[in-house]
C-alpha cells in the first residue's frame, strides 16, 4: 500500500501497488508479443483491433464490478464514472489503450490503470468526492493503424470533426468508419456521451518516454506543456516499367523520386542544436516487385519542435521542398495533424508539484516531448500531466519498462491532485 496525505486535508488514499501491477499484467495479455526477456513482453494492440476490443471489455468488467457507470461517445472514447456527492462536471483522468506495433506494456495504458486505481483506492478508503471522478480511455492516440494519432481527444475537444476521419484506411485498406462501427457494437456500453461535454479538470499520468527523470534521479515529472507537432502523409506517383528494359533516363521512378525528396527534407530539417525531431516512420512502395520500377510511394512525416515559429516555418516549407525534388513524378502532401506548442494550466501544474512535495518524492519540472491526449483536453478545461520514469527512457519498443514502485508513486501523486480538484465530502 502507498498511503498519501492529499494536501492540507490529510486524506489518506491507500494506493495498492500490487493490484496496479497485476492490472498491467492482465492488460498486457491482449496483443502480447515477445520482449527482450521472458519477464518483459511487449504489446501490439492496434486501435479497434480484436485485442483493443478485448481490453476495453475487460476494463468495463472491472468498472461494473465496482458499480461505476460506463459510457461511450460516437468515436468510442470510453468513460468510467465514479459518482460524486453532486452532479457537477467530472474531474477526469486517463490516457489510451492502443499501442505501437512493437510497443510496451506501459505507454498509454498506465494512465488508464493509474486512474482506475485511484477510483478503487477511494472506494477502499470510503472516501467520497464532491465532483464525480472519471477515467477516460481515449481512442487512437498512437495513430499507428489509422493516422493521425490523438483522434479521439481531438474530436472530443472540437479540434476536428469525426467526419474527417471516417474514410481513413489502414495499410490493409480497412476504413476507420467500419472498424469504429465494429468496436462500438462489441463494447457493452451505451453510446450516450456527447463530444465536448465539460470536465472540471483533467490530469493525465504517463511514463516519460525519455531519459530525463532517470538521469536526474527523479521519481515524478511535473509536466509544464507539450511541444508542437506537424504530421504529413506524402504520396509520390510515377509509372511502372520493366526493370530490365526501360532506360533509366526515361523512367518515372517513384522510389527514386522519394529518395530525392527525403534527402532534401533531411537537409531542410538539419538542426545543429538537436532540438528538432524529424521522423519518417512509415514507407510503402508499390507494386513491391523486384523487377518492376515502382509507380507509387507513400511515406509519413512526424516533425516536432517547442518553438512555434520554427515549427511553422519548417512545416510550411515541406510541400515545396518535396515538389522541387521529385523530378518527372508528382507529389501530394497532405497534413494529417498540426498543433502548436502548448502550456498546461499554471494552477494544475502547481497542484501536481504540491502533491509531489507532500509525498516527499524527488521531481523534475519539465515539458513533454511526446504528444498526448492532454494536449487537446487542455482546450476544454484546466489540464496537467504527471510523468514517471521508464527504464533507460525506452518507449515505443518491446523493452519499455517501469518499476512497480514508480507506477504506485505516480498514482499517489495523481490521487492527491485529483482529490484537490474534486473536493472531498
Secondary structure as UniProt FT lines:
FT   STRAND          5..6
FT   HELIX           7..9
FT   STRAND          11..12
FT   HELIX           17..28
FT   TURN            29..31
FT   STRAND          32..37
FT   TURN            38..39
FT   STRAND          40..43
FT   TURN            47..48
FT   HELIX           50..65
FT   TURN            66..67
FT   STRAND          69..73
FT   TURN            74..75
FT   STRAND          78..82
FT   STRAND          90..96
FT   TURN            101..102
FT   TURN            107..108
FT   HELIX           109..125
FT   STRAND          133..138
FT   HELIX           151..156
FT   TURN            157..158
FT   HELIX           162..164
FT   TURN            165..167
FT   TURN            171..172
FT   HELIX           176..186
FT   STRAND          190..193
FT   TURN            195..196
FT   STRAND          199..207
FT   HELIX           212..216
FT   STRAND          220..226
FT   STRAND          228..237
FT   STRAND          241..242
FT   TURN            243..245
FT   HELIX           248..250
FT   HELIX           254..268
FT   TURN            272..273
FT   STRAND          277..279
FT   STRAND          283..286
FT   TURN            290..291
FT   STRAND          292..293
FT   STRAND          296..305
FT   HELIX           308..323
FT   TURN            324..325
FT   TURN            327..328
FT   STRAND          330..339
FT   STRAND          342..343
FT   HELIX           346..359
FT   STRAND          363..368
FT   HELIX           374..377
FT   TURN            378..380
FT   STRAND          383..388
FT   HELIX           391..393
FT   TURN            398..399
FT   HELIX           404..422
//
